């Protein structure tokens, strides 16, 4: 599966690479390289739900990957946009 993930990554098949890296990950694994690659390719494949879960796992393990910080920033931005949209909708309804 690791070689399939590498081949997919080389072919710019980000979803395929992410899927194969995720299939290698074991629940209590300390393999940080596979976790980092799974996180990176999940982001590149625009699978932000999986990336968010992996980012939480990275934080739980006390690891520091730049991509995990990126996911946190994306989630913060999404939450602020949702909050702004709700506030705007509320404002439009009542005023």
Residue, then its C-alpha position, 0 to 999 in steps of 0.5 A: x500500500x505504501x508503494x501504491x501511495x507513492x505512485x499515486x502521489x507521483x501521478x498527482x492522484x491526491x485522493x488515491x495517495x491519501x486513501x492508501x496512506x490512511x489504509x496503512x495507518x494503525x490506530x495506535x501507531x507511532x509512525x509519524x511519516x505515514x500520518x504526516x503524508x496522510x494529512x498532507x494528501x487529505x488536504x491536497x485531495x480537498x478532504x477537509x473532514x479527514x484532514x481535520x480528524x488527522x489534525x486532531x490526532x496529530x495534536x493528541x500525539x503531541x506532534x508538530x506538523x505544519x499541515x496540522x496548523x494549516x488545518x486548524x487555520x482552515x477550520x477557524x476560517x470556516x467557523x468565522x465564515x459560518x458565524x458571519x453568515x449567520x449574523x448577516x442572515x439574522x441582521x437581514x431578517x430583523x432589520 
